[in-house]
Structure formats: C-alpha cells, structure tokens
Amino acid sequence: MKLNHFNPVIYYLTTVYLFLLLTSCSTTSSEDKDHMVFRYNSYNNISSLDPAFARDYDIIWATNQLYNSLVQLDDSLHIVPDIAKRWEISEDGLTYTFFLRNDVKFHKHPEFNTKDSTRTVVASDFTYSFDRLVDPKVASPGNWVLKHVEQYTAVNDTTFRIQLKKSFPAFLGLMSMRYCSVIPKEIVEFYGSNFRAHPIGTGPFKFKLWEENVKLVFRKNELYFERDTKGNSLPYLEAVAITFLPDKQSEFLQFAKGKIDLLNSLDASYKDELLTPTGKLRDKYKKRINISKGPYLNSEYLGFYLDTEKDEIQSEVLRKAVNHGFDREKMITYLKNGIGTPAVNGFIPKGIPGFNNIKGYDYNPEKARKLVELYKKQTGDNEPVVRIATDANYQSICEYIQRELEKIGITIMVDVMPASTIRQKKWAGKLDTFRASWIADYPDAENFLSPYYSKNHTPNGPNYTHFKNETFDRLYEESFFITDNAKRELHYAKMDSIIVAHAPIVPLYYDEVVRFTQKDVRGLTNNPQNFLILKRVWKEKKD
C-alpha cells in the first residue's frame, strides 16, 4: 500500500475551496489578493489540456502555462533555451543534439511515488513524449511536426538526439511548439485518456481546477526552474483564472467592468466603442485601459479553388481584376479601425524573416475594369459572378469587396456560413472562393509557402487552392537544403512573387496583435504569434 496514495475526495475539496477563493469578490481578503490572480476569458471552450492536442489558440494559451519544450521563442521569434540549455546542429543539417538542464522538475503528483512527489525531467521523457505524439492510437493532430524526423534517442539523462530524414532549416522552430512539450509517462499512464483533464507538466503554473465550460484555475508552480534577470523566481503571479463566456460581447462587458484583465481581440460588436476610426483608444477608457499593438504572423486572404471548371475562377485575368478592384487602405481604416496592414506585398506577412517588399496588387480600378473587359472577350462571359464564402466575423469586409467589385463589372455573391462549415468545405474542395486566415505555426516563412506546394493539395495538406506551378515547387524543395538564412529568404521571396503573378489568392491584410489590458497589469508583452506568456506578468495592488 502506498503511503502517499492519491485521495480524490481531499483533492476535490481542496480544489473547490481554491475555486471559491479565486472567484469570490465579496471579502476583503480576496480583494487584497486580486493583484496575485490574472483573469482572462476563453470564449471557445477548451477541449483538452493535453499538449498533444494543442491545436487551437484556446488550448495553446492554456497549455503554454503548464508545459515546457526543448526550446522556446522570445518576443522577437528568436529561438532560445528552454529545457535544453544548448544544442548542436551537424554541418549537413541532419543531426540535432540537445543538452538538457538537470534542474527541471515535473509538477507534484502522488503517483510519482517519491518523497517530494515529483522527479527531474530526463531525456527519456522526451523520447516517451515524442513516441506518444506519433502513436496512431493517440491520434494527435500534431504528429506532423515530426514528419521530417528519421529517429530520436536519449543518449543519456541529459542528452537527447534527433536525426532528420533530410535537411529542414525550420525544424528547430518546430521544437518550440506546444505539441513537443515534455510529459511524464507514469502520470499519463495513470490517467489514460483522462490526462486531458489532469495535466502534469513542468511549466510556471500547475493545474488545480477545471469545471468544464465554466472555470479553469492554475496555481503558481513553486518548483519552476526559470528566473528573471535579477535572479528572482518565476512566475510572479499566484494564480491564473480562465472563464468561458460564450461570446465576445459578454467578454467585453466583463472586461469593461474590470472583471477580467485582458481583452485579446477587436470584435465588430464593440470595436467602435473602444477605438476611434484611426485605431486610438477613446478618451473614456484611457484612464482605465492600456492598448498595445504589434505584428501578427497572420495573413488574411480570399482563396480561389482552381480545380473547378468555372471560367471566373479558372481565369487568371479575372483573379487579377479582383486583386486590383478594391482599396485595402480604406478597408483597414473604416472596417478595421486602423488595425492591420494592407497586404500589398504578397502573402508572407510583415514580422517574419522572409518578408520582402515585393510588388503586389495596388488599388487600380481602371486597370481592373480593363482586365474584366479582357476576360469577357476571352470567354464570352459578359456577366462574371464570383461567390465568396465567409463567416459572420468577416461579413462586412466581404460585403465591402462586393460593393467595390460591382463598380468594375464583377457580381459578387457573399455566402455567410459557420466557420466550421467553411473549414470542412475548404478541405473537400466545395467552395469556389473563400475567406481564410493563415497563421504561422512556427517562425519561418516556409510556413506561408507550404499552402501553395502542389504535393500539399487537400486532403493531403493545406493547399486549399490546389495551386500548381513547377517553378514554385522546385524552389520550395530547394529551400530545404539552403542553410544560409539570407539565401533561403531570397528563395522565399521568389516563391511569393510567383503566387502574386498567378493570383490563386487575394491577399487582404497582414493582421496585427491588438491587446487591451487593465491599467494594473504589468509585464505582459506582445509576440508575433499572439501567444499568451504569463510567467513574467504581475499586477499592481490597487489602493
């Protein structure tokens, strides 16, 4: 019999007490501790706290607080140490050797069956975590991050080696992804599939309570290994509390009342309440709220499905007319309150190495009309019609494009449908034209070019447009063998120019991270991936 056997009744009572402590605002003591708790809302429900399923932002934000990987990214997307204190890459780019810290401990749990209910992370933990990531029985959506890997092995407790099938310069950035987090075998096997609701990692916060669709609570990890530049232990906060209000309007109302600390979006339902048309915070909020902006590795666009017999979609001439036919500057100013940058330089967004000021499509209605007339002569179709599928969040943008393109002779039909329906139909090739976002998973411009590689045609990959170009494919394949970053980025620019030249898409804008925080929040920084990093955040105590 284990002396430290896990007692679910005691655990439940403890976590319920914690839940009441963190959510109560009726006592002086809880108000005194308010500055030690960071609160935010996740309006999409979190389905799992298992990093192998960290597919969407809501899960990534939560699991970022719970886990660590071999490496991590700083706010400028530089790859820096995490559990691996250093690494070596062979000259041929095929072998990565990581040297691990020896002071990283898992969150405490009785199943470790040690005196202090924890143990140190060793290289074999990464072997187990990666094995699980590619295990078909687990069915992780993140198994693709290891598709370039031939094998991996724990050389000893503090050395982990990965051998690639072929050179892939972006590989190190992939290792920063939440999918690649280290997890303990004994705890996963104890909970089985229910590890999703009983996570144990190494991160700055540890799991305490999850009332699904209502509240999620993390507490400070007293064993966390990272320190700030002055040698102080991280994190500074005592707890993180996440609510699940189901819509952005409710989230905004709670933020306006000071009930949550962060608003990480600019929804149409309240954007004019918060911001002026030029993107400035309105006077009534300046004393209570801070706003911060920064580059976001997200390109918003319209995609054309090219494996169709419809003349309007098949015609490169008409696709170019669409690109020239509306004013992106005006769209950003009046529909986005100045948030975002007009996408006039190709698909690769600002904020990532590989962005190049290549010439894209400017607003040129005269040229657009001439292209429409050329299309009519080439096809005999005197009434071109294009249907655009979008969800409600982007309806106003698509309707703006609709009005502008009607002026140059193209009829636009806007079909509003749920985002989940659009995703399904994009994969199935059942949408002629669709509004979409492409958000980088890792900090390399290759991420923005893979959707146009012919071998990635859906359903085998993310090439929703079914674009195919032999020169593009050749350059894409060559880029994997170019270890010099500057030379590889020139390849990326050439590929981006090919996308512009053949117009399988209509780049709309490069998005921006825009965050609103309460005045007492300190240390929260932006990053181009829009990830939430709370280990260096604190809140000033209110008078």
N, C-alpha and C positions, 0 to 999 in steps of 0.2 A: 504494500500500500504506500502511495506517495504522500509524504507529509505535507507537501505544498499543492495537493490536488485542487484543481480549478473548481470553485464553488459558484455556480451560476446564480444562485439566489443572492449571495453577497454582492456579486458583480452587478446584478440588476439594480439592487437597492442603492449601491454606490453611484451608478451612472444616473439613476433617476434623481438622486439628490443633486448631482452636478448639473443636470439639465435645469432643475428648478433654480439653482443658484445663478446660472448664466442667463436665464430668460426673465428672471424677476426684476422688476424695476420699482418695486414698492417699498424696499427697505433702504435705509441709509447705507448699510454695509455693501449691498450690491452696487449702489451708485458710486461708492468710493472705489470699487474695483472695476468700474466701467472702462477706465483707460487701459486696463490689462487685457481686455477682450476685443478682438477685431471681428466685426459682423459684416457679412455680405449675403446677397441673395443669389440663388441659382434657380432661375425661372424654368429651366429644363430640369426635370428630375434626374438625379444621379442613379444610374442602374447598377454600378459596381464600384468598389474601392480596391479592386484587384488591378495592379498596373498592367497586367497582360491584356486588359480590356479598356485601357485609357485611350479611347478612340476619339472622343469629342471633348470640347473645351471644358464642359462642366466637370467631367471626370478628371481631366488633366489638371485643372485648377485645384481640385481637392487632393489628388494623389501627389501633386507637387509638394504638399506639406508633409507627406508621410514617408516618402521614399528618396533614395539616392541611387545614382548610377555610377559608372566608371568615371565619366567626365560630365561637366556642366557647361552652360553658356553664360557669359556675363551679359550686361545690358547692351553691349555693342556686338554681340554674337561671336565674340572670341571664345574659343574652346579653352577651358581652364580646368584644373584638377577638381575632382570630387572624391570618390573613394580611391581612385587611382591618383597617387601623388605625382607620378610622372609616367611617361611612356616612350617607347622607341618604335620607329617605323623603318622597316628594311628598305634598302635602296630601290628595290623593284616594286615597292608599294604593296606587297602581298602579306607581309607579316607584321602584326601589331602586338607588342609586348607591353603589358600594363603592370606597374609595380604598385601594389596596394598599401594603403595605410594599415597599421596594425592596432589602431585605437578606435575603430568604428564598431559600435555595439548595436544589436537589434533592440527594439522596444521590449520592455519587460513582459514576460508571459510565463505563467506557471509551467507550461509544457516544455520549457527549456530544461526544467528539472536540474537547475543549478542553484547554488547558494543564493545568488543575487537575481535569479530568474531571467537571465539574459546570457548572451555569449558574443564573442567577437566575430565579425564577418571575415571569412577566409575565401580564397579564390574558388574553391569548390562550390561555394554558394552561387557564384556567377555561372558555373557550369550547370548547376541544377536550374537556375532561373532561365537560362537560355534554352536548355532542353525542354522545359515546360512551354516556353514561348513557341517552339516549333512542333510541339506534340499535337497531332491531329485530334486527339481526344479532348484536349483543352480548347482547341479551335479559337485561338487568339487572333483577332484582326490585325495584330501587329507582327505576325510571323514574317511578313515581307521585309522587315528591317535586317533580317539575317540571310536574305536571298543571295547575297554575294559571298557568303561565308562557306569555306570548304570544311573547316573544323575549328574547334576551340578546346583548350585544355588548361587545367590547373597544374602548372609546373611545380609549385609548392604552395604553402598557405598564403604567400604574399605576391605571387607572380601568376598572371593569367595571360595566356597567349591565344591570339586569333589568327587563323590563316585564311586568306581570301582566295576565291576561285580565279579572280582577275582583279587588276588594279581598279580601285574605285575611290577617287580622291575625296569624295564627300562622306566616306564611311565613318570617320571619327565623329562627325557631327551627328550621325545616326545614333551613336552610342550615348548621346545625351538625352535621347527620347525616353519618356516615361515607361514605354514598353520594356526598356532594358534595365529597369530597376532590379536591385538585388532583393530577394525574399528568402526566408528560412524554410527549408524543406520540412522540418518537424512540425512547424505550425500549419503549413499548407496541408500536410497530410492529416493533421489532427482535425481540421475543419472541413477538408474536402472542398466541394463546390461552394460551401458557405464561407470560405475565406473572403469572398466578395464583401461580406458584412462584418468580418472580424480581422481587419488588416493588421499585419505586423511588419514594420519596415525599419528604417534607420533614420528617418527624416527628422526635421526640427520639431515637429509636433507628432503626437501619438493619438490613436483613436480612443474615444471614450464613449460616445453615444450616437446612435443613429435611429431616429424614429422616421422611417422612410416616408418621403413626400412632405414631411413636417419640419424636421430639425436634424442637423448633424453637428456634433461637437468634437473638437480636438483639444487636447491639452498640451502644454509645453513638455517637450522631451528633455528631462534633466540629464540625460546621458549624451546629448548631442555633441558631436566632435568639433564642429566649426566654431571659430571665434572671430570677433571683429578685429579691426586693425590695431585696437588698443589692448587686445588680449581678453576682452570680455566675452563671456559665454553667449552663444546664440541659442534660441531666439530670445527677443526681449519680451514679447507678449506672453501672457499666461495661457491664453486660450483663443481659439477661432470658433465662431458660431455661424453656421450656414442655415439660412431659411430657404423655403421652396415656394415662394409666392408665384402663382402660375402665369402671370403676365407682367409686361414691362410697366404698364401704367400703375399697377399695385406696388411694384418695386420702387418706382419714382416717388409715390406718395409716402412710402416708409422712409425713403432717403430724405425727402423734404422735411419730414418730422424729426430727423436725426436718429431714427431707429436703426439704420444701417449705415456703415461707414464708407461704402464705395458704390458708385454707380458706373458701370463699365460699358455703357452703350449710349447711343443717341437715337432713340426711337422717335418715329414720326409723331407719336401721340403726345410727346412733351418737349420736343426739340425747340419749338418756338417759345415755350415757357422759360427755358433755361438760357437760350442763346439768342443773340441778335443775328440778323441775316448775314453778318460778316464773321460770325463764329466767336464773338466775345460774350463773356458771361454777363447776364443782365444785372443791373445795379442792385436789385432787391436781394440777390443772392451773394454778392461779393463779400459781405462780412461773415457769411456762414460757410461758404463752399470754396474749394480750390478746384481749378481745372488744369489739366496737363495734356499735352498732345505730343505725338511722336510718330515716326514712320511705322507702318504696319506691313508685314510681308503678306499682303493680300491684294490680289488683282481682281477687280470686278469686271465682268465682261458679258457679252452676248455670244453664244456659240452657235454655229451652223452645223447641222448634221449632214455631212457631204455624201453619204451613201443613200441618196434619195434621187428620184427621177424628176423632181420638181425643178423647173427651169430657174426659178428665182434663187434657189439655194445652190444649184449647180453653177450658176453664172458668177464668175469672179468679178465681172464688171459690176453687177448689181450689188454684190457684197461690198465692193469698194465705195459704191454710191452711198450705201448705208453708213459706212465709216465717215464719209465726208459730210453727211447730211444734217448733223446736229451739233450744237455748240456745247462742248463739255464744260467750258468755263462757266457758262450761265447755269448749267445743270448743277454744278457743285455749289455755286453761290446761292441759288434760290431753292434748291431741293435738299441740299446737304448742309446748309448754314456754314459754308466755307470749310467743312471737314472733308479732307481728301484732296488729291492732286489729279488734275485731268490726265488721262492715260494717252498721251500723245507721243510716247517714246517706246512703243512696243509692249510686250506682255510682262517682261521682267520688271518688277516694281522698284522704286527708289527704296534705299535702306538695305540692299543686299549686294555684296560684291558680285559683279557681273552686269549690274545695271549700266547701261550706256545710253547716252543721249542720241540714240539713233532716230532718224526721222520717221515718225509715224503718220497718223492722219489728223490734219488740222480741220477746222470748220471752214468748208468751202462750198456753199450751196450752189454756186454757179457750176463748178466742176461736177458736183453731184448730179445736177439736172442733165448735163451733157452725158454723163455715164448712164443715166436712166434711159435717155433717148437712144444711146448706142445699144443698150440691152434690148430695147423694143425692136430695133432694126435687125439685130442678130437672131432674135427668137420669134418675132411676130406677136409676142405677148404685149398688148398695149395697156393692160391693167394689172401690173405686178402686185401680188399680195404676199405678205410675209406674216406668219403667225408667231408671236413671241410668248413663251410660257414663263410665268413668274409667280412668286408667292406674294402675299399681301404687303410684305415689308418693302418691296421694290416696285410696287404697282405704280406709284407716282412717277418714278423715273422712266418706266416703260411707256407710260401714257404721255410723258413729255416727248420722248423719242417718236412716239406715234404721231403727235401733232406736227413735229418738225419735219418728219419724212413725208407726210401728206403734202407739204408745200413743194416738194421736189418730184412728186408723182408716184410715190410708193404708198400703197394702202397697208397699214399695219393693224393686225388683229391681236389684241392683248388677252391672253387666257390666264386668268388667276386661279391657281390651284395650290393645295398644301405643299409645303417644301418636301415632305416625304414622297409625295406622288411624283414630283419633278425628279427627285433622285432616282426613283425606280424607272421612270420612263427614259431618263438620260442613259442609264445603263442598257436599257432594252432597245435604244435607237428609235424611239417612238415620238420624238419631238423634233420638228424641223428646225426650230430656233428656240433657244432657252437662255434665260439669265442665270448666271452662275458666279461663284467665287472660287478662286484658287488660293488657298492659304498654305504657306510653306510648312512642311513637317520638320525640315532641317535646314540649316543656314547655308545653302549652296544653290546657285541659280539653276543648276541641273534640275532641281525640283520643279521649276517653272517650265522646263522644256520637255520633260518626260511625257506630258499630256499630248504631245504632237509627234511622238515617235510611233512609226507605223505598227511596230510589234506590240504596242500597248493599246491597240484598238479594244474597246469594250466588247465583250465582257472580260477580256483577258488583262485589262489595265485601264488607266484613267483617260485614254484618248477618246473622249466623248464625241468629238467632231469627226473622227475617222479620217483625219488629215493624213496624207501620204505624200512624201517628197523624198526622192532618192538622195539628193544632196544633203538635206536635213538629216536623214538617217545616218549617212556616212559621217558627218561632222559630230553627231551625237555619240556615235560609237567611238570615234577617235578621241573624244574629250576624256574618256575614262583612262587613257594612257598618258595624258599630259599632266605631269606632276608640278610644273611651274604654274602657279596660280594666275599670273598675268597673261600667259599664253592661253591658258584654258578659258579665261574670261573673254578673250578675243574670239574664240570659237563660239562661246555662248552668244556674243553679240551678232555673229554671222547667222546663227540659227534664229535668233529673234528677228533679224531682218527678213529672213525667208518667211516667217509667219506673217509679218507685216505685208510683204509683197503679194502673198496669195490669199490673205484675208479670210482664213477659216473662222475668225472671230472678230468681234468688235470690242476692243478694249474700251472700258468706260472710265474707270478711275483707279488710282492706287490709293487704297484706304489708309486712314490714319488711326492710331490708337488715341482715343479720347477718354479720359478718366475724370470723374468728379469725385472728390473726397471731402469729408467733413474737415473743418479747419484744424481739429486737434490731431489729425493723422500725420505722422512723420515717418520718413524713411522709405515710403513707397515709391518705387521708380518704374518708369516705362521700359518696355523692351519691344523690339520689332515683331516678336512672335505673340505679343499680348498675353504672356503667361503671368500668373499671379505668384509672386515670390514674397512671402511674408516673414522670412526669418530675420530680416533687419528692420522690420516695421515696429513702431511703437506709437502710443497715443499719449498726448499731454493730458495731465489731470486737470479737469475743469475746476474753476474756482467755486 
